Amino acid sequence: MDNPKLLYLSILLIVILSSYLMAMRDNLPKLIKSASAWVIIFSCFVAGYGLWQDLSNRETIVGKKNASEITIRMNEDGHFHAKVLVNDVEIEFLIDTGATHIVLSKEDAEKLDYDLTKLIFWGKSNTANGIVETAPVRLQSVKLGQFSDKNVLAYINKGIMKQSLLGMSFLNNFSSVEFQRETLYLRL
């Protein structure tokens, strides 16, 4: 809405409210009490909606229609995130179809007990942030929903990453990777 329309509607609202208050001036205490009740009710609805939005995005794996399908809802940031068990440790990944492999952040690699000082970062990867050094590692197990894999190749990124990436080397295990609006379907 442009500024002149907003100004016009604001003035109109003030005039209507002022005339209503003048007409109801004899019942002003009752009017204030009613208005306060409506403000509280409206605030409860706004707070409830905000909490519902917050809670609805907590669990990103929303379930499965059958034993061969995993469904993941889009997070409020517009991306798909998944909690994955890696070597029996829960790691939250960003599902990234632009990433070739599973890429671990340094923080997540340390959660998995990799000693970064003993790794050899001889690989190079092109990222949106430029070229970064990587170290190849083997993950004993990777489990997403009911799907699990063993002895999985992954890379630890020496650079700064906000979150580990679940790339195409993992997604290619599924017969179908399908995006429908705000839901990602992974089918075995």
Order of alpha helices (4+ residues) and beta strands (2+ residues): alpha-alpha-beta-beta-beta-beta-beta-alpha-beta-beta-beta-beta-alpha-beta-beta
